[in-house]
Structure formats: structure tokens, C-alpha cells
Amino acid sequence: MAALDLLGRRGSLRIVWELRDDAILTFRALQAAADLPPGTLNARLAELRAADIVSAEAGYRLTSRGADLVLALAPLLTWSQTWADDLAMED
């Protein structure tokens, strides 16, 4: 449940998403990509760093644990796309 609590906080999943595929971003680039206020981004990054999901060496990047999280979320992405497509067909 701790992981769901962390990932359910505003911006957490977006930060992980923006750092996927070995991306390394500065605070400003991550702020622009995630569209988060500086205070919120700073708080989420601190939480994700404490959980060993993100590191801040020469920019922000996913740790190996963070990369594993992206892999674990892949089925959710597939489901989400199917769900969105189904909703679009209903309209």
C-alpha cells in the first residue's frame, strides 16, 4: 500500500513517466514536462528519491528500482489505451 500511496500523490506518476526510457532531466525541464508548480515538484522528487525511485545525480533520472516500476506499470498503460479507445467508440 505504501507504493500506491506514493504513486497516488499529485504528479508522482507523471514524474516517473517523464523520466522513462533513461531520460535525464533538469528540475526546470521536468517542471515544464510534468506541468507542476515548483513546490509540488520539489516535494514529489524528495519523496521519490527517499523511496529510491529517482536519483538526482547530474539531473533527475530513474534508479534501477524506478525502471522496474515503469516495467510493472506497462500492463496499466495497455489497459488504459484499450479503455480510452473503447470510450472513444462509445461517443
C-alpha positions in Angstrom: 0.0 0.0 0.0 2.9 2.4 0.6 3.7 2.3 -3.1 0.1 3.2 -4.1 0.1 6.0 -1.5 3.3 7.4 -3.0 2.2 7.0 -6.7 -1.2 8.4 -6.0 0.1 11.8 -5.0 -0.2 14.6 -7.4 2.4 14.4 -10.1 4.2 11.3 -8.9 3.3 9.1 -11.8 3.8 11.9 -14.3 7.4 12.4 -13.0 8.1 8.7 -13.4 6.6 8.8 -16.9 8.7 11.7 -17.9 11.9 10.0 -16.7 11.2 6.7 -18.5 13.5 5.5 -21.3 16.7 6.6 -19.5 15.7 10.3 -19.7 17.8 12.7 -17.6 16.1 16.0 -16.9 16.9 19.1 -15.0 14.4 20.5 -12.5 13.2 23.1 -15.0 12.8 20.6 -17.8 10.9 18.2 -15.5 8.8 21.0 -14.2 7.8 22.0 -17.7 7.2 18.4 -18.8 5.2 17.4 -15.8 3.4 20.8 -15.6 3.8 21.0 -11.8 4.4 24.0 -9.6 7.9 24.1 -8.2 6.8 23.4 -4.6 4.8 20.3 -5.6 7.6 19.1 -7.9 10.2 19.5 -5.2 8.1 17.6 -2.6 7.4 14.7 -5.1 11.0 14.5 -6.1 12.1 14.3 -2.4 9.5 11.5 -1.8 10.6 9.6 -4.9 14.2 10.0 -4.0 13.6 8.7 -0.5 11.8 5.7 -2.0 14.8 5.0 -4.3 12.7 5.6 -7.4 14.5 8.7 -8.6 18.1 9.9 -8.2 19.5 13.4 -8.7 23.0 12.8 -10.0 23.7 15.2 -12.8 20.0 15.7 -13.4 17.0 13.7 -12.4 16.7 10.1 -13.6 15.1 6.8 -12.6 17.0 4.4 -10.5 17.0 0.7 -11.3 14.0 0.4 -9.0 12.3 3.2 -10.9 13.0 1.5 -14.2 11.5 -1.7 -12.7 8.4 0.4 -11.7 8.0 1.5 -15.3 8.0 -2.1 -16.4 5.5 -3.0 -13.7 3.2 -0.3 -15.0 3.3 -1.4 -18.6 0.1 -3.5 -18.3 -1.7 -0.5 -16.9 -0.7 1.5 -19.9 -2.0 -1.2 -22.2 -5.3 -1.3 -20.3 -5.5 2.5 -20.3 -5.2 2.7 -24.1 -7.8 0.0 -24.6 -10.2 1.8 -22.2 -9.6 5.1 -23.9 -10.3 3.6 -27.3 -13.5 1.9 -26.0 -14.7 5.2 -24.6 -14.0 7.0 -27.9 -16.0 4.4 -29.8 -19.0 4.9 -27.5 -19.1 8.6 -28.3 
